[in-house]
Amino acid sequence: MAPPITRLSADAALANLDQFDTIIDVRSPAEFADDHIPGAINLPVLDDQQRAKIGTIYKQINPFTAKRAGAALVAQNIATHLQTRLQDKDRNWRPLIYCWRGGQRSGAMAQIFTNIGWHSHVIEGGYKSYRRHVLDCLDHLPGQLSLMIVSGQTGTAKTHILRAASIKGAQIIDLEQLACHRGSLLGSEPGHPQPTQRYFESQLCLALKQCDPAQTILVEAESNKIGNIHVPPALWAAMRNAPTIRVTAPIDARVNFLQRDYAHMVSNPDLIMPLLSKLRHRHSAKQLAAWNEMIDRKDWPDFIKSLLATHYDPSYQRSGSIRRARETGIVAATTLGADDIDRLADAIMTKSISIGNDRPAATPVKTDL
């Protein structure tokens, strides 16, 4: 007898992902690229062109003809997956399958799998149910966690300090890594496009759920927009209300650090002025020309120092009133070299533990979020 097809709610499936060997998204590649469960693979039963073609037949001819043509394509595509990416799966393999609404596409694949002998699970309601789960998580979970914001002027190595703290066992939410952007005008990562807003939110939801609410979570101070990505409102509100630890550093240490950290820009100076041209509404043509001249002669220390003094530091000062009101400590850098960053990570972890012990216990997190 063939094993049954088990249908699970999105909450139940996501709470037990470790029970499945493979998460399969059977939607089209375009749907998958927009968003998917982190860790899922894409085995489309209809590709983008086929999906559009079947939709046209459905509207212009009739549903029966569309379903018949679609069934043939679905069967062909599933056969291809069985002969390629799934050819080495043994009889005990346990897949979790989902499509847009948990209906025909995921059901078609699950039926063939169960006929083979694989115990298949399908997410009831499909991606739409999963998306509601993510939005619910992002609405409710940030307020249940104990955040600590690490702030500081541009070039104080905040991201590096947080990542060093993470290696030492601290909990962090690395928004810049999730957004694939450094959060500044020059912050894009060459060759690494930003995720879609929805996929950023999927990854953020997963990161939040993996945190222990009983422990402090370190987050770098950000604006509510990181490149093209928006920080969800509930998390942004929680960040604005969280206590802050500020990192300070001498200007020369900041300049040297930025020259190292933005080596990809230094080695490709043609990337810089097109980005700085976006500042025409804030800085004069004379200032832009001066920056361009420094770039042309590769006077990186003077260029970085000027950019900090003229643009980044004033912006930080203007945006800092709320942050300063919740400031609970300062750690002072010296060189921002590797040893100094390691020392700063230890100092921030010590302060965050001390401050965290003085705060009320966080509201327990519901495991079915």
Number of C-alpha atoms within 10 A of each C-alpha: 6 12 14 15 17 13 18 17 16 24 18 15 20 18 13 9 13 9 12 15 13 16 21 22 26 26 25 20 17 10 18 20 14 13 19 23 20 13 11 16 15 17 23 24 29 24 19 14 11 16 16 12 15 21 17 13 17 17 10 10 11 12 14 11 13 18 16 12 16 22 18 10 18 20 15 14 18 21 15 15 14 14 11 10 10 14 10 10 12 10 10 10 15 18 19 24 27 32 27 21 16 21 15 13 23 26 21 16 24 24 18 15 20 17 14 12 17 22 21 23 23 26 28 25 19 23 23 17 18 24 19 13 19 22 17 13 22 24 15 15 22 23 18 16 24 24 27 27 26 25 24 22 20 18 24 26 23 23 20 17 23 26 20 19 23 17 11 13 10 20 22 22 19 18 23 18 13 19 27 21 23 17 21 14 15 17 16 19 14 11 6 9 11 19 19 15 16 17 20 24 24 23 21 23 22 17 15 19 19 10 17 15 21 15 18 24 21 25 23 22 23 19 15 17 14 22 19 14 22 15 21 18 13 16 21 18 14 19 24 19 17 17 22 28 25 21 21 20 20 14 16 15 18 24 23 18 18 21 17 12 14 14 12 13 17 17 10 10 14 12 14 16 16 10 13 16 13 11 15 11 8 8 14 11 13 9 14 16 12 14 21 18 13 17 19 12 9 14 12 18 15 14 19 21 18 17 15 20 13 13 14 17 14 13 14 15 11 8 11 13 10 10 20 15 11 15 16 16 15 17 17 15 19 15 18 25 14 12 10 15 23 18 18 25 24 17 15 24 22 12 18 26 14 12 16 19 12 9 10 8 14 15 13 12 18 11 9 12 19
